[in-house]
Amino acid sequence: MSGWPYPHWPYIVAAYALAVVVLAGFSLAAFLRLRRARARLAAIDPRRGRGQDRP
């Protein structure tokens, strides 16, 4: 034993949990930015109103 009275596993689990939370936050932000970009593109799309939803 190293003489340190606390096990290191809680810190490892916390680091992985923090990484998951950060990645989930980045993914959510990217998803929301993509939705806004698609909405802006749909607003200026010249094909709008011609019956074409997707190319």
ABEGO torsion letter per residue (X at the ends): XAGBABBAAAAAAAAAAAAAAAAAAAAAAAAAAAAAAAAAAAAABAABGAGBABX
